[in-house]
């Protein structure tokens, strides 16, 4: 008994239809995924370019060989700053008053003494204290405090 099979022309047509169908499914899936990814990336770029702040000196307090720098941080961007998602760091460069041409005499990473939580709204400001270790005497030196939030850094001078 002879078995009947699908003719080669019909088999070729079925393979072409299946290939086109799979390609259409892949196109639909990938275009939806790319649209979503593009929208998310655009939102992140918008937020990163709208993120900005300013720093103003408030004062210094000696604490043994450490120095506590108090600054006012103001949100000058166009988006609120969420402190649960944004880390605030500081470092200080110390310059000798009598020999400023020498350049940086000492550097120190500072710790934040202020618990930053919640949101800093656009146009609002908050007071932050940073303790910097072994930075010397304020009467003998001047200091450049660099505050970093996210990818933005600002400097303020204490004399």
Backbone as ProteinMPNN parsed JSONL, in Angstrom:
{"seq_chain_A": "XXXXXXXXXXXXXXXXXXXXXXXXXXXXXXXXXXXXXXXXXXXXXXXXXXXXXXXXXXXXXXXXXXXXXXXXXXXXXXXXXXXXXXXXXXXXXXXXXXXXXXXXXXXXXXXXXXXXXXXXXXXXXXXXXXXXXXXXXXXXXXXXXXXXXXXXXXXXXXX", "coords_chain_A": {"N_chain_A": [[0.818, -1.164, 0.0], [0.504, 2.209, -0.808], [1.638, 5.107, 0.747], [0.347, 8.339, 1.147], [1.741, 11.551, 0.818], [2.401, 15.008, 1.729], [2.501, 17.341, -0.848], [5.497, 18.712, -2.296], [5.245, 21.438, -2.981], [3.082, 22.409, -1.453], [4.148, 21.921, 1.1], [6.287, 23.715, 1.083], [4.89, 26.142, 0.912], [3.501, 26.057, 3.374], [5.687, 26.179, 5.173], [6.662, 28.753, 4.589], [4.454, 30.325, 5.376], [4.39, 29.73, 8.135], [6.899, 30.789, 8.915], [6.607, 33.533, 8.328], [4.509, 34.093, 10.096], [5.713, 33.603, 12.617], [7.714, 35.56, 12.509], [6.116, 37.864, 12.488], [4.938, 37.7, 15.041], [7.255, 37.946, 16.657], [8.077, 40.542, 15.904], [5.918, 42.098, 16.863], [6.107, 41.591, 19.623], [8.742, 42.524, 20.215], [8.579, 45.248, 19.415], [6.728, 46.315, 21.235], [8.146, 45.955, 23.612], [10.409, 47.563, 23.139], [9.206, 50.084, 22.905], [8.264, 50.498, 25.512], [10.732, 50.439, 26.914], [12.026, 52.65, 25.769], [10.341, 54.733, 26.606], [10.707, 54.612, 29.409], [13.463, 55.169, 29.618], [13.541, 57.736, 28.524], [12.095, 59.139, 30.498], [13.836, 58.835, 32.675], [16.063, 60.268, 31.747], [14.94, 62.817, 31.549], [14.384, 63.317, 34.271], [16.997, 63.234, 35.326], [18.234, 65.417, 34.117], [16.73, 67.439, 35.121], [17.345, 67.543, 37.732], [18.823, 69.326, 40.274], [20.762, 71.251, 42.605], [21.669, 73.648, 45.161], [24.326, 74.771, 47.312], [24.928, 76.336, 50.377], [27.1, 77.927, 52.686], [26.726, 77.577, 56.215], [27.931, 77.4, 58.73], [30.708, 76.447, 60.923], [31.776, 74.003, 63.312], [34.066, 73.201, 65.744], [35.209, 69.97, 66.749], [37.04, 68.407, 68.638], [39.695, 66.977, 66.877], [38.256, 66.955, 64.652], [35.99, 68.551, 62.333], [32.881, 70.069, 62.097], [30.852, 70.745, 59.463], [28.295, 72.891, 58.57], [25.728, 73.145, 56.302], [23.431, 74.637, 53.999], [21.203, 73.048, 51.949], [19.635, 73.519, 48.941], [16.928, 72.805, 46.832], [17.185, 73.373, 43.588], [16.364, 72.44, 41.217], [13.957, 71.09, 38.852], [12.504, 68.986, 39.695], [11.318, 67.076, 42.503], [13.477, 66.06, 45.201], [14.103, 62.9, 46.25], [15.07, 61.567, 49.137], [15.252, 58.912, 49.864], [16.047, 57.656, 47.626], [18.248, 58.988, 46.768], [21.559, 59.459, 47.432], [23.517, 61.351, 49.703], [26.644, 62.756, 49.78], [29.832, 63.899, 51.046], [32.974, 65.579, 50.775], [36.077, 67.021, 51.821], [38.487, 69.487, 50.992], [41.49, 70.68, 52.213], [43.159, 73.712, 52.642], [46.116, 75.528, 53.325], [46.207, 78.608, 54.989], [48.438, 80.289, 55.079], [50.08, 79.4, 53.084], [48.799, 79.161, 50.393], [49.554, 78.595, 47.812], [50.643, 76.123, 47.791], [48.665, 74.337, 47.424], [46.258, 71.695, 47.78], [46.3, 70.668, 51.048], [45.379, 68.68, 52.684], [42.963, 66.031, 52.526], [39.636, 64.849, 53.154], [37.106, 62.444, 53.68], [33.755, 62.97, 54.418], [31.242, 62.448, 56.943], [27.693, 62.177, 57.161], [25.823, 63.849, 59.524], [23.213, 64.358, 59.757], [20.001, 63.002, 59.559], [18.652, 62.263, 56.601], [15.598, 62.181, 55.179], [12.554, 61.432, 53.449], [11.216, 63.87, 51.201], [12.696, 66.504, 49.376], [11.281, 69.267, 48.358], [10.871, 71.13, 45.281], [12.484, 74.231, 45.293], [12.616, 74.271, 48.049], [14.626, 74.097, 51.078], [17.115, 72.508, 53.168], [18.872, 71.956, 56.247], [22.077, 70.592, 56.672], [24.466, 68.654, 58.403], [27.894, 67.886, 58.258], [30.486, 65.801, 59.326], [33.922, 66.027, 59.307], [36.903, 64.322, 59.45], [39.987, 64.889, 61.205], [40.918, 67.444, 60.105], [42.159, 69.745, 60.869], [42.695, 73.141, 62.123], [40.343, 75.735, 61.985], [41.148, 78.391, 61.984], [43.662, 78.366, 60.906], [43.457, 77.317, 58.398], [41.682, 77.119, 55.233], [38.691, 75.824, 53.732], [37.323, 73.694, 51.231], [34.35, 72.413, 50.668], [32.885, 69.682, 49.185], [29.858, 68.71, 48.046], [27.922, 65.982, 47.111], [25.19, 64.811, 45.314], [23.475, 62.245, 43.929], [24.349, 62.385, 40.578], [25.278, 64.92, 40.611], [27.441, 67.475, 41.666], [28.432, 69.94, 44.01], [30.339, 72.744, 45.155], [31.46, 74.459, 48.104], [32.956, 77.125, 49.862], [34.647, 77.464, 52.937], [35.901, 79.87, 55.046]], "CA_chain_A": [[0.0, 0.0, 0.0], [1.28, 3.43, -0.908], [1.229, 6.208, 1.623], [0.312, 9.63, 0.47], [2.41, 12.606, 1.568], [2.108, 16.376, 1.302], [3.331, 17.67, -2.005], [6.571, 19.666, -1.981], [4.784, 22.832, -3.149], [2.273, 22.726, -0.276], [5.074, 21.953, 2.24], [7.023, 24.982, 0.997], [3.953, 27.222, 1.252], [3.28, 25.986, 4.827], [6.896, 26.68, 5.85], [6.711, 30.208, 4.416], [3.411, 30.901, 6.23], [4.834, 29.62, 9.54], [8.019, 31.713, 9.118], [6.045, 34.887, 8.361], [3.748, 34.21, 11.347], [6.665, 33.725, 13.734], [8.351, 36.878, 12.385], [5.129, 38.868, 12.903], [4.854, 37.626, 16.506], [8.498, 38.512, 17.213], [8.04, 41.986, 15.675], [4.943, 42.674, 17.799], [6.663, 41.482, 20.976], [9.911, 43.405, 20.361], [8.21, 46.659, 19.309], [6.123, 46.682, 22.512], [9.203, 46.024, 24.619], [11.236, 48.739, 22.846], [8.418, 51.277, 23.226], [8.286, 50.638, 26.969], [12.094, 50.771, 27.312], [12.287, 54.025, 25.34], [9.589, 55.637, 27.483], [11.361, 54.625, 30.721], [14.749, 55.856, 29.481], [13.251, 59.163, 28.353], [11.708, 59.672, 31.805], [15.047, 58.913, 33.498], [16.874, 61.38, 31.243], [14.248, 64.039, 31.954], [14.584, 63.527, 35.7], [18.397, 63.515, 35.642], [18.583, 66.766, 33.69], [15.941, 68.379, 35.904], [17.832, 67.423, 39.101], [19.892, 70.272, 40.588], [20.692, 71.807, 43.957], [22.732, 74.594, 45.513], [24.831, 74.604, 48.674], [25.387, 77.591, 50.975], [27.701, 77.685, 54.003], [26.013, 78.099, 57.385], [28.922, 77.573, 59.785], [31.555, 75.321, 61.307], [31.887, 73.757, 64.743], [35.156, 72.268, 66.025], [34.896, 68.828, 67.596], [38.346, 67.754, 68.758], [40.464, 67.161, 65.648], [37.277, 66.959, 63.563], [35.291, 69.807, 62.102], [31.52, 69.854, 61.615], [30.434, 71.764, 58.507], [26.843, 73.002, 58.441], [25.384, 73.757, 55.021], [22.031, 74.649, 53.577], [21.037, 72.479, 50.615], [18.382, 73.998, 48.349], [16.551, 72.142, 45.587], [17.023, 74.374, 42.53], [15.949, 71.754, 39.996], [12.529, 71.135, 38.542], [11.873, 67.777, 40.245], [11.573, 66.878, 43.926], [14.583, 65.154, 45.524], [13.67, 61.844, 47.16], [16.278, 61.153, 49.85], [15.337, 57.453, 49.955], [16.647, 57.193, 46.375], [19.391, 59.837, 46.442], [22.555, 59.484, 48.498], [24.218, 62.628, 49.864], [28.01, 62.541, 50.248], [30.652, 65.108, 51.08], [34.405, 65.477, 51.034], [36.624, 68.356, 52.029], [39.887, 69.745, 50.672], [42.011, 71.652, 53.183], [44.236, 74.563, 52.129], [46.771, 76.303, 54.37], [46.047, 80.053, 54.745], [49.723, 80.975, 54.921], [50.758, 78.922, 51.867], [47.775, 78.618, 49.49], [50.16, 78.153, 46.556], [50.989, 74.704, 47.932], [47.523, 73.557, 46.962], [45.531, 70.915, 48.786], [47.163, 70.209, 52.127], [44.801, 67.454, 53.209], [41.596, 65.753, 52.088], [38.914, 63.978, 54.068], [35.727, 62.07, 53.37], [32.932, 63.415, 55.542], [30.039, 61.661, 57.232], [26.503, 62.999, 57.361], [25.273, 63.759, 60.875], [21.789, 64.644, 59.669], [19.218, 61.958, 58.907], [17.9, 62.818, 55.483], [14.518, 61.283, 54.784], [11.444, 62.126, 52.808], [11.398, 64.553, 49.919], [13.021, 67.934, 49.366], [10.492, 69.818, 47.26], [11.489, 72.167, 44.458], [12.493, 75.527, 45.954], [12.809, 74.126, 49.502], [15.999, 73.84, 51.511], [17.281, 71.803, 54.432], [20.196, 72.123, 56.865], [22.769, 69.314, 56.791], [25.77, 68.698, 59.077], [28.881, 66.89, 57.846], [31.68, 65.734, 60.164], [35.114, 65.686, 58.546], [37.907, 63.934, 60.438], [41.397, 65.307, 61.165], [41.102, 68.472, 59.084], [42.904, 70.878, 61.383], [42.117, 74.292, 62.784], [39.687, 76.653, 61.054], [41.857, 79.673, 61.92], [44.894, 78.195, 60.134], [43.17, 76.757, 57.084], [40.359, 77.31, 54.647], [38.173, 74.525, 53.322], [36.379, 73.585, 50.123], [33.495, 71.253, 50.916], [32.228, 69.214, 47.951], [28.661, 67.922, 48.358], [27.478, 65.235, 45.935], [23.894, 64.126, 45.376], [23.3, 61.621, 42.623], [25.467, 62.667, 39.68], [25.536, 66.358, 40.652], [28.323, 67.88, 42.763], [28.565, 71.393, 44.211], [31.379, 73.082, 46.134], [31.266, 75.661, 48.888], [34.198, 77.444, 50.567], [34.587, 77.958, 54.314], [37.144, 80.569, 55.362]], "C_chain_A": [[0.881, 1.254, 0.0], [0.722, 4.496, 0.01], [1.291, 7.501, 0.854], [0.997, 10.655, 1.355], [1.996, 13.968, 1.008], [3.041, 16.708, 0.146], [4.389, 18.698, -1.616], [6.133, 21.121, -2.106], [3.974, 23.259, -1.923], [3.168, 22.811, 0.968], [5.851, 23.267, 2.257], [6.126, 26.154, 1.386], [3.677, 27.229, 2.749], [4.482, 26.512, 5.609], [6.993, 28.207, 5.753], [5.669, 30.881, 5.314], [3.823, 30.848, 7.694], [5.962, 30.608, 9.835], [7.515, 33.16, 9.211], [5.263, 35.104, 9.652], [4.659, 34.384, 12.554], [7.35, 35.09, 13.691], [7.401, 37.985, 12.835], [4.968, 38.871, 14.422], [6.088, 38.241, 17.17], [8.52, 40.039, 17.064], [7.096, 42.672, 16.668], [5.497, 42.68, 19.213], [7.808, 42.474, 21.175], [9.523, 44.889, 20.283], [7.535, 47.14, 20.592], [7.169, 46.85, 23.596], [10.075, 47.265, 24.39], [10.498, 50.038, 23.155], [8.446, 51.55, 24.723], [9.672, 51.056, 27.45], [12.437, 52.207, 26.944], [11.574, 55.035, 26.237], [10.255, 55.741, 28.854], [12.679, 55.39, 30.659], [14.545, 57.354, 29.32], [12.874, 59.819, 29.666], [12.929, 59.82, 32.703], [15.931, 60.068, 33.047], [16.258, 62.71, 31.654], [14.477, 64.339, 33.423], [16.032, 63.876, 36.011], [18.794, 64.917, 35.208], [17.826, 67.822, 34.484], [16.394, 68.405, 37.363], [18.974, 68.407, 39.315], [19.686, 70.793, 42.003], [21.802, 72.825, 44.132], [23.104, 74.368, 46.969], [25.333, 75.957, 49.167], [25.981, 77.288, 52.347], [26.857, 78.305, 55.112], [27.009, 78.339, 58.518], [29.753, 76.329, 60.008], [31.592, 75.222, 62.824], [33.045, 72.796, 64.966], [34.682, 71.165, 66.972], [36.166, 67.993, 67.726], [39.174, 68.036, 67.527], [39.549, 67.148, 64.42], [36.652, 68.348, 63.447], [33.923, 69.469, 61.53], [31.152, 71.039, 60.727], [28.912, 71.741, 58.422], [26.545, 73.764, 57.157], [23.877, 73.73, 54.82], [21.992, 74.111, 52.151], [19.662, 72.882, 50.113], [18.147, 73.281, 47.02], [16.255, 73.209, 44.536], [16.624, 73.739, 41.198], [14.459, 71.903, 39.755], [11.803, 69.857, 38.949], [12.199, 67.698, 41.731], [12.712, 65.887, 44.117], [14.084, 64.177, 46.577], [14.913, 61.287, 47.839], [16.369, 59.636, 50.029], [15.989, 56.871, 48.703], [17.925, 57.94, 46.019], [20.339, 59.899, 47.632], [23.276, 60.833, 48.503], [25.584, 62.331, 50.469], [28.749, 63.874, 50.273], [32.111, 64.734, 51.298], [34.932, 66.897, 51.165], [38.09, 68.373, 51.602], [40.35, 70.878, 51.573], [43.193, 72.391, 52.553], [44.799, 75.371, 53.295], [46.667, 77.781, 54.008], [47.375, 80.739, 54.442], [50.465, 80.54, 53.66], [49.739, 78.333, 50.892], [48.347, 78.106, 48.171], [50.553, 76.679, 46.586], [49.86, 73.823, 47.399], [46.869, 72.801, 48.103], [46.526, 70.343, 49.78], [46.684, 68.854, 52.653], [43.402, 67.291, 52.634], [40.955, 64.773, 53.053], [37.531, 63.683, 53.506], [34.906, 62.4, 54.611], [31.733, 62.485, 55.729], [28.885, 62.628, 57.498], [25.971, 62.784, 58.763], [23.764, 63.914, 60.873], [21.089, 63.487, 58.971], [18.355, 62.606, 57.838], [16.854, 61.799, 55.056], [13.423, 62.108, 54.131], [11.869, 62.786, 51.509], [11.751, 66.016, 50.152], [12.348, 68.521, 48.13], [11.257, 70.895, 46.511], [11.366, 73.508, 45.178], [12.702, 75.46, 47.45], [14.281, 73.881, 49.822], [15.978, 73.113, 52.845], [18.698, 72.025, 54.934], [20.802, 70.738, 57.071], [24.11, 69.546, 57.47], [26.641, 67.558, 58.567], [30.062, 66.951, 58.805], [32.844, 65.243, 59.317], [36.25, 65.467, 59.542], [39.284, 64.508, 60.139], [41.68, 66.357, 60.09], [41.756, 69.745, 59.614], [42.045, 72.002, 61.931], [41.562, 75.278, 61.762], [40.426, 77.988, 60.946], [43.135, 79.58, 61.093], [44.636, 77.787, 58.682], [41.88, 77.333, 56.514], [39.979, 76.021, 53.934], [37.244, 74.659, 52.127], [35.625, 72.275, 50.336], [32.766, 70.922, 49.619], [31.088, 68.286, 48.345], [28.173, 67.288, 47.062], [26.141, 64.585, 46.224], [23.634, 63.555, 43.988], [24.533, 61.878, 41.781], [25.862, 64.138, 39.688], [26.39, 66.687, 41.878], [28.423, 69.405, 42.799], [29.636, 71.625, 45.277], [31.04, 74.391, 46.834], [32.545, 75.865, 49.709], [33.897, 77.969, 51.956], [35.927, 78.593, 54.614], [37.239, 80.887, 56.836]], "O_chain_A": [[1.874, 1.332, 0.723], [-0.481, 4.755, 0.05], [2.173, 7.72, 0.024], [0.825, 10.605, 2.573], [1.34, 14.067, -0.03], [4.228, 16.385, 0.177], [4.177, 19.476, -0.687], [6.64, 21.964, -1.366], [4.166, 24.363, -1.413], [2.963, 23.688, 1.808], [6.051, 23.862, 3.316], [6.555, 27.054, 2.107], [3.622, 28.302, 3.35], [4.311, 27.216, 6.604], [7.362, 28.872, 6.721], [5.963, 31.896, 5.946], [3.627, 31.82, 8.424], [5.978, 31.209, 10.909], [7.952, 33.917, 10.077], [5.339, 36.179, 10.246], [4.398, 35.223, 13.416], [7.545, 35.713, 14.735], [7.824, 38.938, 13.489], [4.873, 39.938, 15.027], [5.961, 38.981, 18.145], [8.929, 40.748, 17.984], [7.439, 43.705, 17.243], [5.366, 43.675, 19.925], [7.848, 43.183, 22.18], [10.084, 45.706, 21.013], [7.756, 48.281, 21.0], [7.092, 47.775, 24.405], [10.439, 47.946, 25.349], [11.112, 50.996, 23.623], [8.628, 52.689, 25.153], [9.785, 51.936, 28.303], [13.075, 52.909, 27.729], [12.141, 56.071, 26.585], [10.36, 56.836, 29.407], [12.978, 56.178, 31.556], [15.277, 58.153, 29.904], [13.29, 60.947, 29.929], [13.054, 60.816, 33.416], [16.492, 60.776, 33.883], [16.971, 63.628, 32.061], [14.736, 65.485, 33.79], [16.288, 64.723, 36.867], [19.616, 65.55, 35.87], [18.237, 68.981, 34.517], [15.885, 69.202, 38.151], [19.987, 68.339, 38.619], [18.573, 70.776, 42.529], [22.755, 72.865, 43.354], [22.313, 73.848, 47.756], [26.073, 76.645, 48.463], [25.43, 76.479, 53.093], [26.34, 79.413, 54.97], [26.942, 79.366, 59.193], [29.54, 75.296, 59.374], [31.457, 76.221, 63.53], [33.026, 71.685, 64.436], [33.869, 71.395, 67.868], [36.346, 67.001, 67.019], [39.351, 69.195, 67.152], [40.011, 67.309, 63.291], [36.774, 69.189, 64.337], [33.813, 68.679, 60.592], [31.14, 72.185, 61.175], [28.314, 70.683, 58.225], [27.036, 74.873, 56.945], [23.161, 72.91, 55.395], [22.655, 74.638, 51.257], [18.649, 72.625, 50.764], [19.052, 73.165, 46.194], [15.216, 73.867, 44.581], [16.556, 74.42, 40.175], [13.79, 72.731, 40.373], [10.639, 69.658, 38.602], [13.237, 68.194, 42.17], [12.898, 64.982, 43.304], [13.688, 64.582, 47.67], [15.721, 60.613, 47.201], [17.449, 59.119, 50.317], [16.435, 55.723, 48.712], [18.615, 57.567, 45.07], [19.957, 60.342, 48.716], [23.602, 61.383, 47.451], [25.679, 61.73, 51.539], [28.355, 64.84, 49.62], [32.432, 63.72, 51.918], [34.318, 67.85, 50.686], [38.83, 67.413, 51.817], [39.686, 71.909, 51.683], [44.107, 71.775, 52.004], [44.049, 75.842, 54.151], [46.987, 78.18, 52.888], [47.426, 81.668, 53.636], [51.378, 81.233, 53.212], [49.796, 77.141, 50.589], [47.723, 77.292, 47.49], [50.768, 76.062, 45.543], [50.094, 72.691, 46.974], [46.927, 73.226, 49.257], [47.464, 69.634, 49.413], [47.488, 67.996, 53.018], [42.737, 68.27, 52.297], [41.637, 63.969, 53.689], [36.874, 64.554, 52.934], [35.335, 62.129, 55.732], [31.28, 61.828, 54.791], [29.079, 63.74, 57.99], [25.695, 61.649, 59.152], [23.106, 63.632, 61.875], [21.529, 63.04, 57.912], [17.453, 63.39, 58.13], [17.184, 60.694, 54.625], [13.385, 63.332, 54.257], [12.768, 62.312, 50.814], [11.176, 66.677, 51.016], [12.789, 68.298, 47.002], [12.184, 71.499, 47.051], [10.28, 73.883, 45.62], [12.945, 76.492, 48.077], [15.07, 73.508, 48.953], [14.972, 73.1, 53.555], [19.616, 72.254, 54.145], [20.144, 69.827, 57.573], [24.812, 70.51, 57.162], [26.193, 66.417, 58.456], [30.587, 68.032, 59.072], [32.77, 64.186, 58.689], [36.525, 66.328, 60.378], [39.698, 64.602, 58.983], [42.575, 66.18, 59.263], [41.889, 70.722, 58.877], [40.848, 71.845, 62.17], [42.235, 75.616, 60.788], [40.338, 78.652, 59.913], [43.642, 80.599, 60.626], [45.523, 77.908, 57.837], [41.092, 77.955, 57.227], [40.845, 75.222, 53.577], [36.477, 75.616, 52.024], [36.182, 71.186, 50.203], [32.11, 71.78, 49.029], [31.313, 67.213, 48.905], [28.026, 67.965, 46.044], [25.968, 63.902, 47.234], [23.579, 64.288, 43.001], [25.651, 61.617, 42.225], [26.682, 64.566, 38.875], [26.1, 66.237, 42.987], [28.488, 70.066, 41.763], [29.817, 70.809, 46.181], [30.431, 75.294, 46.26], [33.142, 74.902, 50.19], [33.013, 78.807, 52.141], [36.971, 77.958, 54.463], [38.225, 81.476, 57.278]]}, "name": "protein", "num_of_chains": 1, "seq": "XXXXXXXXXXXXXXXXXXXXXXXXXXXXXXXXXXXXXXXXXXXXXXXXXXXXXXXXXXXXXXXXXXXXXXXXXXXXXXXXXXXXXXXXXXXXXXXXXXXXXXXXXXXXXXXXXXXXXXXXXXXXXXXXXXXXXXXXXXXXXXXXXXXXXXXXXXXXXXX"}
